[in-house]
Amino acid sequence: MSDTLVYKKGRIHDVVCKPLGKFLDERGWLTELFRSDELEPSVMPAMAYISMTLPGVARGPHEHVDQTDLFCFMGPSNFKVYLWDARPDSPSCGVKQVLYAGADAPMMVIVPPGVVHAYRNVGLESGIVFNAPNRLYAGEGKRETVDEIRHEELVDSPFQLD
Ligand SMILES: Cc1cn([C@H]2C[C@H](O)[C@@H](COP(=O)(O)OP(=O)(O)O[C@H]3O[C@@H](C)C(=O)[C@@H](O)[C@H]3O)O2)c(=O)[nH]c1=O
């Protein structure tokens, strides 16, 4: 992790962004979130959860040491997603990537360990985010330390949400 870098805009190595297609019919819509025949085995989910975020509210910035997150933003609402590559050994170390995803641009975003990430609900309604990380939260039986570095309370953090 590097907290002293000035981050430049760009694309982060190993972050995967995949538009989620919707199958629309007279009942509504259906979208696939992930498939084992399309994912690298190393990022295969171990669990899944959804969270609801109120309009204008942000979650993160957070970072994981070992965990890869597989987020799906498919609505309702839209999110501004912030990513910072803080991996010293990455070809895109020092790069900040911003995405918009959600109801108007359904998207899967895979975030590897060491990439600091946050998202804000930039819509006018509550928004759902699905996440299928490749590690169990707090380990087997929730008996381990949570793999998470939380940057939101650091005053001089370079990971600022605008
Ligand atoms: C993530 C998670 C949380 N929880 C519990 C812990 C707590 O009581 C409540 C809310 O958890 P948190 O405050 O950690 O939720 P949150 O701040 O939304 O955490 C998430 O933020 C986004 C930006 C990420 O990057 C995710 O990886 C995760 O870190 O839910 C679980 O039981 N299982 C889980 O898998």
The ligand as a Gaussian input file, in Angstrom:
#p B3LYP/6-31G(d) Opt

LIG

0 1
 C      -19.158000      -7.212000       4.166000
 C      -19.915000      -7.965000       5.277000
 C      -20.417000      -7.268000       6.354000
 N      -21.098000      -7.939000       7.324000
 C      -21.669000      -7.180000       8.443000
 C      -20.652000      -6.423000       9.297000
 C      -21.435000      -5.194000       9.724000
 O      -22.204000      -5.497000      10.878000
 C      -22.407000      -4.944000       8.588000
 C      -21.927000      -3.837000       7.652000
 O      -20.609000      -4.195000       7.242000
 P      -19.552000      -3.125000       6.747000
 O      -19.638000      -1.883000       7.549000
 O      -18.223000      -3.797000       6.680000
 O      -20.090000      -2.844000       5.283000
 P      -19.431000      -1.963000       4.157000
 O      -18.774000      -0.762000       4.769000
 O      -20.470000      -1.756000       3.130000
 O      -18.272000      -2.897000       3.585000
 C      -18.129000      -3.131000       2.247000
 O      -17.770000      -1.890000       1.614000
 C      -17.562000      -1.994000       0.248000
 C      -17.135000      -0.614000      -0.255000
 C      -16.552000      -3.041000       0.005000
 O      -15.536000      -2.828000      -0.622000
 C      -16.839000      -4.380000       0.585000
 O      -15.744000      -5.270000       0.360000
 C      -17.055000      -4.196000       2.057000
 O      -15.831000      -3.767000       2.631000
 O      -22.521000      -6.167000       7.869000
 C      -21.268000      -9.302000       7.271000
 O      -21.882000      -9.918000       8.202000
 N      -20.782000     -10.001000       6.209000
 C      -20.130000      -9.373000       5.204000
 O      -19.715000     -10.054000       4.220000

